[in-house]
């Protein structure tokens, strides 16, 4: 039986990955900051699907938290076959309205943690000749959207570059770029969503099913919905200056996740 490790597993896209992978028979390592929610989630998934679910409390905004998860990923006796780097958050406010401490925390979680955990996982996977990594980015990676969009753009470029470097090793990497998903993400950041049209909202479980299908096909980039595929096609041919004006009016704070 294979094992998947999911960061940010207790809510949103991470929880959807946990439900789907448990239903498919994967053992899980669940990572988040809230120990009680982790244990409750682990118990529920174990009881419902008969899989083993390990709860690992870690704050990926700290070196200690990143190191704890990296150590688990590097455990050759209990290997992890699939890593879902999902942990992330948004900051409410435009550039210079957000504190530098919060900006640096975002870089720590969205960039440094993704780099270190991907490296720990793929080093062990390459030795075994198999494994997979899904790094959750966002369609915000493709438009001017402050630190959030910039950090997600890094995730996309890093993941696709690493996938190219590891081609032929048996290790697959994919950047997942969802649009707006109905989760706790915006509520936790104190963001309003009244200006987001209903048609732009995605279902987390359907998103995960599409993402796992894309990973199985060997894709290095997944935009898991025809609506957003079409939108990103328009983005490619839209002048950057015009995109900047649109994102400024809609607010950089509305980062999809």
Buried (B, 14 or more C-beta within 10 A) or exposed (E): EBBBBBBBBBBBBBBBBBBBBBEEEBBBBBBBBEEEBBBEBBEBBBEEBEBBBBBBBBBBBBEEBBEBBBEBBBEEEEBBBBBBBBBBBBBBBEEEEBEEEBBEBBBBBBBBBBBBBBBBBBEBBBEEEBBBBBBBBBBBBBBBBBBBBBBBBBBBEBBBEBBEEBEEBEBBBBBBBBBBBEBEBBEEBEBEEEEBEEEBEBEBBEBBBBBBEBBEEEBBBBBBBEEBEEBBEEBEEEEEEEBEEEBEEEBBBBBBB
